[in-house]
Amino acid sequence: MEERKPPLRLVFPGRVYRAEAVDASHMDQFHQIDGLFVAKNVSMADLKATLNTFARAIYRRDVPTRIIPIYFPFVEPGVQMDVQCATCAGSGRFEDKRCPVCKGTKWVEVLGAGMVHPNVFKAVGYSSEDVTGFAFGMGLERITMGRHGIHEIREFLQNDLRFLEQFR
């Protein structure tokens, strides 16, 4: 943003390391894609439409989604997008137990997003009266879990050929 003027449509892939309790759907390292769209008159409706288009392209055309408010730095308002858990098909149960992926909630958070905070625009020399924008970030492993029915995120880092060969 410091090097270019709007409109901007950018995607940034990368590896993330963070202090995180490891379980079936969380890892302390993963691959992430961040996106940024800045232009005139970008709205929350644009963000919601973009996220729903993404979810329906990756999962299935009729996948239930929900967008709920949550705090994330650098955006205001912030939201997270949840999709219906593919492991338990939205029942909250898997093999007669609480689903290990959604923890019985029937939903899986797939990404965080929001409208770019005016202070971010100010910091890079943009006028928040002239432009608006949205940003998002998603973990690729969690997206892949939902798309392919993988029940355990730790499988991605164990280098087990039996697991990896299914993606040929």
CNS distance restraints for C-alpha pairs under 8 A (distance, minus, plus):
assign (resid   1 and name CA) (resid   5 and name CA) 6.87 0.50 0.50
assign (resid   1 and name CA) (resid 124 and name CA) 6.33 0.50 0.50
assign (resid   2 and name CA) (resid 124 and name CA) 5.22 0.50 0.50
assign (resid   2 and name CA) (resid 125 and name CA) 7.46 0.50 0.50
assign (resid   4 and name CA) (resid   8 and name CA) 7.83 0.50 0.50
assign (resid   6 and name CA) (resid  38 and name CA) 5.98 0.50 0.50
assign (resid   6 and name CA) (resid  39 and name CA) 5.53 0.50 0.50
assign (resid   6 and name CA) (resid 131 and name CA) 7.70 0.50 0.50
assign (resid   7 and name CA) (resid  37 and name CA) 7.49 0.50 0.50
assign (resid   7 and name CA) (resid  38 and name CA) 5.44 0.50 0.50
assign (resid   7 and name CA) (resid  39 and name CA) 4.45 0.50 0.50
assign (resid   7 and name CA) (resid  40 and name CA) 7.55 0.50 0.50
assign (resid   8 and name CA) (resid  36 and name CA) 7.17 0.50 0.50
assign (resid   8 and name CA) (resid  37 and name CA) 5.44 0.50 0.50
assign (resid   8 and name CA) (resid  38 and name CA) 5.02 0.50 0.50
assign (resid   8 and name CA) (resid  39 and name CA) 6.58 0.50 0.50
assign (resid   9 and name CA) (resid  35 and name CA) 7.59 0.50 0.50
assign (resid   9 and name CA) (resid  36 and name CA) 5.83 0.50 0.50
assign (resid   9 and name CA) (resid  37 and name CA) 4.63 0.50 0.50
assign (resid   9 and name CA) (resid  38 and name CA) 6.73 0.50 0.50
assign (resid  10 and name CA) (resid  35 and name CA) 5.60 0.50 0.50
assign (resid  10 and name CA) (resid  36 and name CA) 5.17 0.50 0.50
assign (resid  10 and name CA) (resid  37 and name CA) 6.54 0.50 0.50
assign (resid  11 and name CA) (resid  33 and name CA) 6.73 0.50 0.50
assign (resid  11 and name CA) (resid  34 and name CA) 5.64 0.50 0.50
assign (resid  11 and name CA) (resid  35 and name CA) 4.32 0.50 0.50
assign (resid  11 and name CA) (resid  36 and name CA) 6.47 0.50 0.50
assign (resid  12 and name CA) (resid  33 and name CA) 5.49 0.50 0.50
assign (resid  12 and name CA) (resid  34 and name CA) 5.04 0.50 0.50
assign (resid  12 and name CA) (resid  35 and name CA) 6.21 0.50 0.50
assign (resid  13 and name CA) (resid  31 and name CA) 7.32 0.50 0.50
assign (resid  13 and name CA) (resid  32 and name CA) 5.74 0.50 0.50
assign (resid  13 and name CA) (resid  33 and name CA) 4.33 0.50 0.50
assign (resid  13 and name CA) (resid  34 and name CA) 6.40 0.50 0.50
assign (resid  14 and name CA) (resid  31 and name CA) 5.69 0.50 0.50
assign (resid  14 and name CA) (resid  32 and name CA) 5.45 0.50 0.50
assign (resid  14 and name CA) (resid  33 and name CA) 6.46 0.50 0.50
assign (resid  15 and name CA) (resid  29 and name CA) 7.20 0.50 0.50
assign (resid  15 and name CA) (resid  30 and name CA) 5.80 0.50 0.50
assign (resid  15 and name CA) (resid  31 and name CA) 4.39 0.50 0.50
assign (resid  15 and name CA) (resid  32 and name CA) 6.00 0.50 0.50
assign (resid  16 and name CA) (resid  29 and name CA) 5.43 0.50 0.50
assign (resid  16 and name CA) (resid  30 and name CA) 5.37 0.50 0.50
assign (resid  16 and name CA) (resid  31 and name CA) 5.90 0.50 0.50
assign (resid  16 and name CA) (resid  32 and name CA) 6.58 0.50 0.50
assign (resid  17 and name CA) (resid  28 and name CA) 5.71 0.50 0.50
assign (resid  17 and name CA) (resid  29 and name CA) 4.40 0.50 0.50
assign (resid  17 and name CA) (resid  30 and name CA) 6.79 0.50 0.50
assign (resid  18 and name CA) (resid  28 and name CA) 5.20 0.50 0.50
assign (resid  18 and name CA) (resid  29 and name CA) 6.39 0.50 0.50
assign (resid  19 and name CA) (resid  28 and name CA) 5.79 0.50 0.50
assign (resid  20 and name CA) (resid  26 and name CA) 7.15 0.50 0.50
assign (resid  20 and name CA) (resid  27 and name CA) 6.38 0.50 0.50
assign (resid  20 and name CA) (resid  28 and name CA) 4.94 0.50 0.50
assign (resid  21 and name CA) (resid  26 and name CA) 6.92 0.50 0.50
assign (resid  21 and name CA) (resid  27 and name CA) 7.02 0.50 0.50
assign (resid  21 and name CA) (resid  28 and name CA) 7.01 0.50 0.50
assign (resid  22 and name CA) (resid  26 and name CA) 5.19 0.50 0.50
assign (resid  22 and name CA) (resid  27 and name CA) 4.91 0.50 0.50
assign (resid  22 and name CA) (resid  28 and name CA) 6.44 0.50 0.50
assign (resid  23 and name CA) (resid  27 and name CA) 6.88 0.50 0.50
assign (resid  23 and name CA) (resid 152 and name CA) 8.00 0.50 0.50
assign (resid  23 and name CA) (resid 153 and name CA) 7.74 0.50 0.50
assign (resid  23 and name CA) (resid 154 and name CA) 7.83 0.50 0.50
assign (resid  24 and name CA) (resid 100 and name CA) 6.03 0.50 0.50
assign (resid  24 and name CA) (resid 101 and name CA) 5.69 0.50 0.50
assign (resid  24 and name CA) (resid 151 and name CA) 6.80 0.50 0.50
assign (resid  24 and name CA) (resid 152 and name CA) 4.63 0.50 0.50
assign (resid  24 and name CA) (resid 153 and name CA) 5.48 0.50 0.50
assign (resid  24 and name CA) (resid 154 and name CA) 6.84 0.50 0.50
assign (resid  25 and name CA) (resid 100 and name CA) 7.73 0.50 0.50
assign (resid  25 and name CA) (resid 101 and name CA) 5.37 0.50 0.50
assign (resid  25 and name CA) (resid 102 and name CA) 7.80 0.50 0.50
assign (resid  25 and name CA) (resid 142 and name CA) 6.90 0.50 0.50
assign (resid  25 and name CA) (resid 151 and name CA) 7.87 0.50 0.50
assign (resid  25 and name CA) (resid 152 and name CA) 6.40 0.50 0.50
assign (resid  25 and name CA) (resid 153 and name CA) 5.34 0.50 0.50
assign (resid  26 and name CA) (resid 153 and name CA) 6.73 0.50 0.50
assign (resid  27 and name CA) (resid 153 and name CA) 7.06 0.50 0.50
assign (resid  27 and name CA) (resid 154 and name CA) 7.03 0.50 0.50
assign (resid  30 and name CA) (resid 139 and name CA) 6.55 0.50 0.50
assign (resid  30 and name CA) (resid 140 and name CA) 7.35 0.50 0.50
assign (resid  30 and name CA) (resid 141 and name CA) 6.73 0.50 0.50
assign (resid  31 and name CA) (resid 139 and name CA) 5.65 0.50 0.50
assign (resid  31 and name CA) (resid 140 and name CA) 5.52 0.50 0.50
assign (resid  31 and name CA) (resid 141 and name CA) 6.79 0.50 0.50
assign (resid  32 and name CA) (resid 137 and name CA) 6.65 0.50 0.50
assign (resid  32 and name CA) (resid 138 and name CA) 5.41 0.50 0.50
assign (resid  32 and name CA) (resid 139 and name CA) 4.37 0.50 0.50
assign (resid  32 and name CA) (resid 140 and name CA) 5.64 0.50 0.50
assign (resid  33 and name CA) (resid 137 and name CA) 5.56 0.50 0.50
assign (resid  33 and name CA) (resid 138 and name CA) 5.43 0.50 0.50
assign (resid  33 and name CA) (resid 139 and name CA) 6.56 0.50 0.50
assign (resid  33 and name CA) (resid 140 and name CA) 7.09 0.50 0.50
assign (resid  34 and name CA) (resid 135 and name CA) 7.18 0.50 0.50
assign (resid  34 and name CA) (resid 136 and name CA) 5.46 0.50 0.50
assign (resid  34 and name CA) (resid 137 and name CA) 4.14 0.50 0.50
assign (resid  34 and name CA) (resid 138 and name CA) 6.52 0.50 0.50
assign (resid  35 and name CA) (resid 135 and name CA) 5.39 0.50 0.50
assign (resid  35 and name CA) (resid 136 and name CA) 5.17 0.50 0.50
assign (resid  35 and name CA) (resid 137 and name CA) 6.37 0.50 0.50
assign (resid  36 and name CA) (resid 133 and name CA) 7.25 0.50 0.50
assign (resid  36 and name CA) (resid 134 and name CA) 5.87 0.50 0.50
assign (resid  36 and name CA) (resid 135 and name CA) 4.40 0.50 0.50
assign (resid  36 and name CA) (resid 136 and name CA) 6.71 0.50 0.50
assign (resid  37 and name CA) (resid 133 and name CA) 5.27 0.50 0.50
assign (resid  37 and name CA) (resid 134 and name CA) 5.42 0.50 0.50
assign (resid  37 and name CA) (resid 135 and name CA) 6.44 0.50 0.50
assign (resid  38 and name CA) (resid  42 and name CA) 7.00 0.50 0.50
assign (resid  38 and name CA) (resid 131 and name CA) 6.62 0.50 0.50
assign (resid  38 and name CA) (resid 132 and name CA) 5.73 0.50 0.50
assign (resid  38 and name CA) (resid 133 and name CA) 4.07 0.50 0.50
assign (resid  38 and name CA) (resid 134 and name CA) 6.63 0.50 0.50
assign (resid  39 and name CA) (resid 131 and name CA) 5.24 0.50 0.50
assign (resid  39 and name CA) (resid 132 and name CA) 5.86 0.50 0.50
assign (resid  39 and name CA) (resid 133 and name CA) 6.19 0.50 0.50
assign (resid  40 and name CA) (resid 130 and name CA) 6.30 0.50 0.50
assign (resid  40 and name CA) (resid 131 and name CA) 4.51 0.50 0.50
assign (resid  40 and name CA) (resid 132 and name CA) 5.96 0.50 0.50
assign (resid  40 and name CA) (resid 133 and name CA) 7.98 0.50 0.50
assign (resid  41 and name CA) (resid 131 and name CA) 6.49 0.50 0.50
assign (resid  41 and name CA) (resid 132 and name CA) 6.03 0.50 0.50
assign (resid  41 and name CA) (resid 133 and name CA) 7.99 0.50 0.50
assign (resid  42 and name CA) (resid  46 and name CA) 6.32 0.50 0.50
assign (resid  42 and name CA) (resid 131 and name CA) 7.51 0.50 0.50
assign (resid  42 and name CA) (resid 132 and name CA) 5.30 0.50 0.50
assign (resid  42 and name CA) (resid 133 and name CA) 5.32 0.50 0.50
assign (resid  42 and name CA) (resid 134 and name CA) 7.42 0.50 0.50
assign (resid  43 and name CA) (resid  47 and name CA) 6.62 0.50 0.50
assign (resid  43 and name CA) (resid 115 and name CA) 7.68 0.50 0.50
assign (resid  43 and name CA) (resid 132 and name CA) 7.27 0.50 0.50
assign (resid  43 and name CA) (resid 133 and name CA) 7.10 0.50 0.50
assign (resid  43 and name CA) (resid 134 and name CA) 7.82 0.50 0.50
assign (resid  44 and name CA) (resid  48 and name CA) 6.13 0.50 0.50
assign (resid  44 and name CA) (resid 114 and name CA) 7.74 0.50 0.50
assign (resid  44 and name CA) (resid 115 and name CA) 6.82 0.50 0.50
assign (resid  44 and name CA) (resid 134 and name CA) 7.75 0.50 0.50
assign (resid  45 and name CA) (resid  49 and name CA) 6.06 0.50 0.50
assign (resid  46 and name CA) (resid  50 and name CA) 6.07 0.50 0.50
assign (resid  47 and name CA) (resid  51 and name CA) 6.17 0.50 0.50
assign (resid  47 and name CA) (resid 114 and name CA) 7.55 0.50 0.50
assign (resid  47 and name CA) (resid 115 and name CA) 7.94 0.50 0.50
assign (resid  47 and name CA) (resid 134 and name CA) 6.41 0.50 0.50
assign (resid  48 and name CA) (resid  52 and name CA) 6.11 0.50 0.50
assign (resid  48 and name CA) (resid  67 and name CA) 7.85 0.50 0.50
assign (resid  49 and name CA) (resid  53 and name CA) 6.03 0.50 0.50
assign (resid  50 and name CA) (resid  54 and name CA) 6.20 0.50 0.50
assign (resid  51 and name CA) (resid  55 and name CA) 6.20 0.50 0.50
assign (resid  51 and name CA) (resid  81 and name CA) 7.66 0.50 0.50
assign (resid  52 and name CA) (resid  56 and name CA) 6.09 0.50 0.50
assign (resid  52 and name CA) (resid  65 and name CA) 7.35 0.50 0.50
assign (resid  53 and name CA) (resid  57 and name CA) 6.14 0.50 0.50
assign (resid  54 and name CA) (resid  58 and name CA) 6.15 0.50 0.50
assign (resid  55 and name CA) (resid  59 and name CA) 5.78 0.50 0.50
assign (resid  55 and name CA) (resid  60 and name CA) 7.34 0.50 0.50
assign (resid  55 and name CA) (resid  63 and name CA) 7.35 0.50 0.50
assign (resid  55 and name CA) (resid  65 and name CA) 7.79 0.50 0.50
assign (resid  55 and name CA) (resid  83 and name CA) 7.69 0.50 0.50
assign (resid  56 and name CA) (resid  60 and name CA) 4.90 0.50 0.50
assign (resid  56 and name CA) (resid  61 and name CA) 4.53 0.50 0.50
assign (resid  56 and name CA) (resid  62 and name CA) 6.72 0.50 0.50
assign (resid  56 and name CA) (resid  63 and name CA) 6.29 0.50 0.50
assign (resid  57 and name CA) (resid  61 and name CA) 6.69 0.50 0.50
assign (resid  58 and name CA) (resid 147 and name CA) 6.64 0.50 0.50
assign (resid  59 and name CA) (resid  63 and name CA) 6.65 0.50 0.50
assign (resid  59 and name CA) (resid 146 and name CA) 7.14 0.50 0.50
assign (resid  59 and name CA) (resid 147 and name CA) 5.33 0.50 0.50
assign (resid  63 and name CA) (resid  83 and name CA) 6.92 0.50 0.50
assign (resid  63 and name CA) (resid  84 and name CA) 6.75 0.50 0.50
assign (resid  64 and name CA) (resid  83 and name CA) 5.87 0.50 0.50
assign (resid  64 and name CA) (resid  84 and name CA) 5.57 0.50 0.50
assign (resid  65 and name CA) (resid  81 and name CA) 6.94 0.50 0.50
assign (resid  65 and name CA) (resid  82 and name CA) 5.60 0.50 0.50
assign (resid  65 and name CA) (resid  83 and name CA) 4.46 0.50 0.50
assign (resid  65 and name CA) (resid  84 and name CA) 6.38 0.50 0.50
assign (resid  66 and name CA) (resid  81 and name CA) 5.79 0.50 0.50
assign (resid  66 and name CA) (resid  82 and name CA) 5.30 0.50 0.50
assign (resid  66 and name CA) (resid  83 and name CA) 6.55 0.50 0.50
assign (resid  67 and name CA) (resid  79 and name CA) 6.18 0.50 0.50
assign (resid  67 and name CA) (resid  80 and name CA) 5.66 0.50 0.50
assign (resid  67 and name CA) (resid  81 and name CA) 4.62 0.50 0.50
assign (resid  67 and name CA) (resid  82 and name CA) 6.39 0.50 0.50
assign (resid  68 and name CA) (resid  79 and name CA) 5.34 0.50 0.50
assign (resid  68 and name CA) (resid  80 and name CA) 5.59 0.50 0.50
assign (resid  68 and name CA) (resid  81 and name CA) 6.71 0.50 0.50
assign (resid  69 and name CA) (resid  77 and name CA) 7.20 0.50 0.50
assign (resid  69 and name CA) (resid  78 and name CA) 5.78 0.50 0.50
assign (resid  69 and name CA) (resid  79 and name CA) 4.31 0.50 0.50
assign (resid  69 and name CA) (resid  80 and name CA) 6.47 0.50 0.50
assign (resid  70 and name CA) (resid  77 and name CA) 7.77 0.50 0.50
assign (resid  70 and name CA) (resid  78 and name CA) 5.25 0.50 0.50
assign (resid  70 and name CA) (resid  79 and name CA) 4.98 0.50 0.50
assign (resid  70 and name CA) (resid  80 and name CA) 6.38 0.50 0.50
assign (resid  71 and name CA) (resid  76 and name CA) 7.86 0.50 0.50
assign (resid  71 and name CA) (resid  77 and name CA) 7.47 0.50 0.50
assign (resid  71 and name CA) (resid  78 and name CA) 5.28 0.50 0.50
assign (resid  71 and name CA) (resid  79 and name CA) 7.14 0.50 0.50
assign (resid  72 and name CA) (resid  76 and name CA) 7.78 0.50 0.50
assign (resid  72 and name CA) (resid  78 and name CA) 5.59 0.50 0.50
assign (resid  72 and name CA) (resid  79 and name CA) 7.79 0.50 0.50
assign (resid  72 and name CA) (resid 112 and name CA) 7.56 0.50 0.50
assign (resid  72 and name CA) (resid 113 and name CA) 7.71 0.50 0.50
assign (resid  72 and name CA) (resid 114 and name CA) 7.85 0.50 0.50
assign (resid  74 and name CA) (resid 116 and name CA) 6.21 0.50 0.50
assign (resid  74 and name CA) (resid 117 and name CA) 5.46 0.50 0.50
assign (resid  74 and name CA) (resid 119 and name CA) 7.96 0.50 0.50
assign (resid  74 and name CA) (resid 120 and name CA) 6.53 0.50 0.50
assign (resid  75 and name CA) (resid 113 and name CA) 7.50 0.50 0.50
assign (resid  75 and name CA) (resid 114 and name CA) 5.16 0.50 0.50
assign (resid  75 and name CA) (resid 115 and name CA) 5.11 0.50 0.50
assign (resid  75 and name CA) (resid 116 and name CA) 4.46 0.50 0.50
assign (resid  75 and name CA) (resid 117 and name CA) 4.56 0.50 0.50
assign (resid  75 and name CA) (resid 134 and name CA) 7.80 0.50 0.50
assign (resid  75 and name CA) (resid 135 and name CA) 7.54 0.50 0.50
assign (resid  76 and name CA) (resid 114 and name CA) 6.10 0.50 0.50
assign (resid  76 and name CA) (resid 115 and name CA) 5.40 0.50 0.50
assign (resid  76 and name CA) (resid 116 and name CA) 6.31 0.50 0.50
assign (resid  76 and name CA) (resid 117 and name CA) 5.23 0.50 0.50
assign (resid  77 and name CA) (resid 114 and name CA) 5.60 0.50 0.50
assign (resid  77 and name CA) (resid 115 and name CA) 5.87 0.50 0.50
assign (resid  77 and name CA) (resid 117 and name CA) 7.96 0.50 0.50
assign (resid  78 and name CA) (resid 112 and name CA) 7.43 0.50 0.50
assign (resid  78 and name CA) (resid 113 and name CA) 5.80 0.50 0.50
assign (resid  78 and name CA) (resid 114 and name CA) 4.20 0.50 0.50
assign (resid  78 and name CA) (resid 115 and name CA) 6.73 0.50 0.50
assign (resid  79 and name CA) (resid 112 and name CA) 5.90 0.50 0.50
assign (resid  79 and name CA) (resid 113 and name CA) 5.28 0.50 0.50
assign (resid  79 and name CA) (resid 114 and name CA) 5.55 0.50 0.50
assign (resid  80 and name CA) (resid 109 and name CA) 6.65 0.50 0.50
assign (resid  80 and name CA) (resid 110 and name CA) 7.56 0.50 0.50
assign (resid  80 and name CA) (resid 111 and name CA) 5.71 0.50 0.50
assign (resid  80 and name CA) (resid 112 and name CA) 4.32 0.50 0.50
assign (resid  80 and name CA) (resid 113 and name CA) 5.98 0.50 0.50
assign (resid  81 and name CA) (resid 109 and name CA) 5.77 0.50 0.50
assign (resid  81 and name CA) (resid 110 and name CA) 5.90 0.50 0.50
assign (resid  81 and name CA) (resid 111 and name CA) 5.45 0.50 0.50
assign (resid  81 and name CA) (resid 112 and name CA) 6.32 0.50 0.50
assign (resid  81 and name CA) (resid 113 and name CA) 7.72 0.50 0.50
assign (resid  82 and name CA) (resid 107 and name CA) 5.87 0.50 0.50
assign (resid  82 and name CA) (resid 108 and name CA) 5.17 0.50 0.50
assign (resid  82 and name CA) (resid 109 and name CA) 4.17 0.50 0.50
assign (resid  82 and name CA) (resid 110 and name CA) 5.61 0.50 0.50
assign (resid  82 and name CA) (resid 111 and name CA) 7.34 0.50 0.50
assign (resid  83 and name CA) (resid 107 and name CA) 5.61 0.50 0.50
assign (resid  83 and name CA) (resid 108 and name CA) 5.51 0.50 0.50
assign (resid  83 and name CA) (resid 109 and name CA) 6.57 0.50 0.50
assign (resid  83 and name CA) (resid 110 and name CA) 6.86 0.50 0.50
assign (resid  84 and name CA) (resid  89 and name CA) 6.80 0.50 0.50
assign (resid  84 and name CA) (resid  90 and name CA) 5.36 0.50 0.50
assign (resid  84 and name CA) (resid 106 and name CA) 6.02 0.50 0.50
assign (resid  84 and name CA) (resid 107 and name CA) 4.63 0.50 0.50
assign (resid  84 and name CA) (resid 108 and name CA) 6.29 0.50 0.50
assign (resid  85 and name CA) (resid  89 and name CA) 5.54 0.50 0.50
assign (resid  85 and name CA) (resid  90 and name CA) 5.15 0.50 0.50
assign (resid  85 and name CA) (resid  92 and name CA) 7.95 0.50 0.50
assign (resid  85 and name CA) (resid 101 and name CA) 7.53 0.50 0.50
assign (resid  85 and name CA) (resid 102 and name CA) 6.28 0.50 0.50
assign (resid  85 and name CA) (resid 106 and name CA) 5.47 0.50 0.50
assign (resid  85 and name CA) (resid 107 and name CA) 4.91 0.50 0.50
assign (resid  85 and name CA) (resid 108 and name CA) 5.45 0.50 0.50
assign (resid  85 and name CA) (resid 146 and name CA) 7.00 0.50 0.50
assign (resid  86 and name CA) (resid  90 and name CA) 6.89 0.50 0.50
assign (resid  86 and name CA) (resid 146 and name CA) 5.37 0.50 0.50
assign (resid  86 and name CA) (resid 147 and name CA) 7.51 0.50 0.50
assign (resid  86 and name CA) (resid 149 and name CA) 6.02 0.50 0.50
assign (resid  87 and name CA) (resid  94 and name CA) 7.19 0.50 0.50
assign (resid  87 and name CA) (resid  99 and name CA) 7.38 0.50 0.50
assign (resid  87 and name CA) (resid 101 and name CA) 6.94 0.50 0.50
assign (resid  87 and name CA) (resid 146 and name CA) 7.23 0.50 0.50
assign (resid  87 and name CA) (resid 149 and name CA) 5.67 0.50 0.50
assign (resid  87 and name CA) (resid 150 and name CA) 7.24 0.50 0.50
assign (resid  87 and name CA) (resid 151 and name CA) 6.34 0.50 0.50
assign (resid  88 and name CA) (resid  92 and name CA) 5.81 0.50 0.50
assign (resid  88 and name CA) (resid  93 and name CA) 5.66 0.50 0.50
assign (resid  88 and name CA) (resid  94 and name CA) 5.34 0.50 0.50
assign (resid  88 and name CA) (resid  99 and name CA) 6.28 0.50 0.50
assign (resid  88 and name CA) (resid 106 and name CA) 7.30 0.50 0.50
assign (resid  89 and name CA) (resid 106 and name CA) 7.57 0.50 0.50
assign (resid  90 and name CA) (resid 106 and name CA) 4.36 0.50 0.50
assign (resid  90 and name CA) (resid 107 and name CA) 6.72 0.50 0.50
assign (resid  91 and name CA) (resid 104 and name CA) 7.57 0.50 0.50
assign (resid  91 and name CA) (resid 106 and name CA) 5.72 0.50 0.50
assign (resid  92 and name CA) (resid  98 and name CA) 6.08 0.50 0.50
assign (resid  92 and name CA) (resid  99 and name CA) 5.38 0.50 0.50
assign (resid  92 and name CA) (resid 102 and name CA) 6.89 0.50 0.50
assign (resid  92 and name CA) (resid 103 and name CA) 6.97 0.50 0.50
assign (resid  92 and name CA) (resid 104 and name CA) 3.86 0.50 0.50
assign (resid  92 and name CA) (resid 105 and name CA) 5.64 0.50 0.50
assign (resid  92 and name CA) (resid 106 and name CA) 4.62 0.50 0.50
assign (resid  93 and name CA) (resid  97 and name CA) 5.42 0.50 0.50
assign (resid  93 and name CA) (resid  98 and name CA) 4.64 0.50 0.50
assign (resid  93 and name CA) (resid  99 and name CA) 4.68 0.50 0.50
assign (resid  93 and name CA) (resid 104 and name CA) 6.20 0.50 0.50
assign (resid  94 and name CA) (resid  98 and name CA) 6.02 0.50 0.50
assign (resid  94 and name CA) (resid  99 and name CA) 4.76 0.50 0.50
assign (resid  94 and name CA) (resid 100 and name CA) 7.57 0.50 0.50
assign (resid  98 and name CA) (resid 103 and name CA) 6.06 0.50 0.50
assign (resid  98 and name CA) (resid 104 and name CA) 5.19 0.50 0.50
assign (resid  99 and name CA) (resid 103 and name CA) 5.10 0.50 0.50
assign (resid  99 and name CA) (resid 104 and name CA) 5.19 0.50 0.50
assign (resid 100 and name CA) (resid 104 and name CA) 7.50 0.50 0.50
assign (resid 100 and name CA) (resid 151 and name CA) 7.34 0.50 0.50
assign (resid 101 and name CA) (resid 108 and name CA) 7.39 0.50 0.50
assign (resid 101 and name CA) (resid 151 and name CA) 6.34 0.50 0.50
assign (resid 101 and name CA) (resid 152 and name CA) 7.42 0.50 0.50
assign (resid 102 and name CA) (resid 106 and name CA) 5.78 0.50 0.50
assign (resid 102 and name CA) (resid 107 and name CA) 5.67 0.50 0.50
assign (resid 102 and name CA) (resid 108 and name CA) 5.46 0.50 0.50
assign (resid 110 and name CA) (resid 138 and name CA) 6.20 0.50 0.50
assign (resid 110 and name CA) (resid 139 and name CA) 7.13 0.50 0.50
assign (resid 110 and name CA) (resid 142 and name CA) 6.56 0.50 0.50
assign (resid 110 and name CA) (resid 143 and name CA) 6.31 0.50 0.50
assign (resid 111 and name CA) (resid 136 and name CA) 6.88 0.50 0.50
assign (resid 111 and name CA) (resid 137 and name CA) 5.65 0.50 0.50
assign (resid 111 and name CA) (resid 138 and name CA) 4.42 0.50 0.50
assign (resid 111 and name CA) (resid 139 and name CA) 7.05 0.50 0.50
assign (resid 112 and name CA) (resid 136 and name CA) 5.61 0.50 0.50
assign (resid 112 and name CA) (resid 137 and name CA) 5.51 0.50 0.50
assign (resid 112 and name CA) (resid 138 and name CA) 6.63 0.50 0.50
assign (resid 113 and name CA) (resid 134 and name CA) 7.20 0.50 0.50
assign (resid 113 and name CA) (resid 135 and name CA) 5.48 0.50 0.50
assign (resid 113 and name CA) (resid 136 and name CA) 3.99 0.50 0.50
assign (resid 113 and name CA) (resid 137 and name CA) 6.37 0.50 0.50
assign (resid 114 and name CA) (resid 134 and name CA) 5.52 0.50 0.50
assign (resid 114 and name CA) (resid 135 and name CA) 5.70 0.50 0.50
assign (resid 114 and name CA) (resid 136 and name CA) 6.61 0.50 0.50
assign (resid 115 and name CA) (resid 132 and name CA) 7.48 0.50 0.50
assign (resid 115 and name CA) (resid 133 and name CA) 5.69 0.50 0.50
assign (resid 115 and name CA) (resid 134 and name CA) 4.22 0.50 0.50
assign (resid 115 and name CA) (resid 135 and name CA) 6.38 0.50 0.50
assign (resid 116 and name CA) (resid 120 and name CA) 6.81 0.50 0.50
assign (resid 116 and name CA) (resid 121 and name CA) 7.59 0.50 0.50
assign (resid 116 and name CA) (resid 132 and name CA) 6.90 0.50 0.50
assign (resid 116 and name CA) (resid 133 and name CA) 5.39 0.50 0.50
assign (resid 116 and name CA) (resid 134 and name CA) 5.13 0.50 0.50
assign (resid 116 and name CA) (resid 135 and name CA) 6.32 0.50 0.50
assign (resid 117 and name CA) (resid 121 and name CA) 6.95 0.50 0.50
assign (resid 118 and name CA) (resid 122 and name CA) 6.23 0.50 0.50
assign (resid 118 and name CA) (resid 127 and name CA) 7.99 0.50 0.50
assign (resid 118 and name CA) (resid 128 and name CA) 5.42 0.50 0.50
assign (resid 119 and name CA) (resid 123 and name CA) 6.10 0.50 0.50
assign (resid 120 and name CA) (resid 124 and name CA) 6.61 0.50 0.50
assign (resid 121 and name CA) (resid 125 and name CA) 6.20 0.50 0.50
assign (resid 121 and name CA) (resid 126 and name CA) 4.82 0.50 0.50
assign (resid 121 and name CA) (resid 127 and name CA) 6.34 0.50 0.50
assign (resid 121 and name CA) (resid 128 and name CA) 6.09 0.50 0.50
assign (resid 122 and name CA) (resid 126 and name CA) 5.52 0.50 0.50
assign (resid 122 and name CA) (resid 127 and name CA) 6.34 0.50 0.50
assign (resid 122 and name CA) (resid 128 and name CA) 7.19 0.50 0.50
assign (resid 126 and name CA) (resid 130 and name CA) 7.69 0.50 0.50
assign (resid 126 and name CA) (resid 131 and name CA) 7.39 0.50 0.50
assign (resid 127 and name CA) (resid 131 and name CA) 6.44 0.50 0.50
assign (resid 128 and name CA) (resid 132 and name CA) 6.17 0.50 0.50
assign (resid 138 and name CA) (resid 143 and name CA) 7.65 0.50 0.50
assign (resid 139 and name CA) (resid 143 and name CA) 6.44 0.50 0.50
assign (resid 140 and name CA) (resid 144 and name CA) 6.06 0.50 0.50
assign (resid 141 and name CA) (resid 145 and name CA) 6.11 0.50 0.50
assign (resid 141 and name CA) (resid 153 and name CA) 6.75 0.50 0.50
assign (resid 141 and name CA) (resid 156 and name CA) 7.38 0.50 0.50
assign (resid 142 and name CA) (resid 146 and name CA) 6.50 0.50 0.50
assign (resid 142 and name CA) (resid 153 and name CA) 7.06 0.50 0.50
assign (resid 143 and name CA) (resid 147 and name CA) 6.35 0.50 0.50
assign (resid 144 and name CA) (resid 148 and name CA) 5.98 0.50 0.50
assign (resid 144 and name CA) (resid 150 and name CA) 7.58 0.50 0.50
assign (resid 145 and name CA) (resid 149 and name CA) 5.50 0.50 0.50
assign (resid 145 and name CA) (resid 150 and name CA) 4.48 0.50 0.50
assign (resid 145 and name CA) (resid 151 and name CA) 6.72 0.50 0.50
assign (resid 145 and name CA) (resid 152 and name CA) 7.72 0.50 0.50
assign (resid 145 and name CA) (resid 153 and name CA) 7.08 0.50 0.50
assign (resid 146 and name CA) (resid 150 and name CA) 6.70 0.50 0.50
assign (resid 154 and name CA) (resid 158 and name CA) 6.70 0.50 0.50
assign (resid 155 and name CA) (resid 159 and name CA) 7.51 0.50 0.50
assign (resid 155 and name CA) (resid 160 and name CA) 7.54 0.50 0.50
assign (resid 155 and name CA) (resid 163 and name CA) 7.09 0.50 0.50
assign (resid 156 and name CA) (resid 164 and name CA) 7.80 0.50 0.50
assign (resid 159 and name CA) (resid 163 and name CA) 7.78 0.50 0.50
assign (resid 159 and name CA) (resid 164 and name CA) 7.11 0.50 0.50
assign (resid 160 and name CA) (resid 164 and name CA) 6.31 0.50 0.50
assign (resid 161 and name CA) (resid 165 and name CA) 5.74 0.50 0.50
assign (resid 162 and name CA) (resid 166 and name CA) 7.24 0.50 0.50
assign (resid 164 and name CA) (resid 168 and name CA) 7.71 0.50 0.50
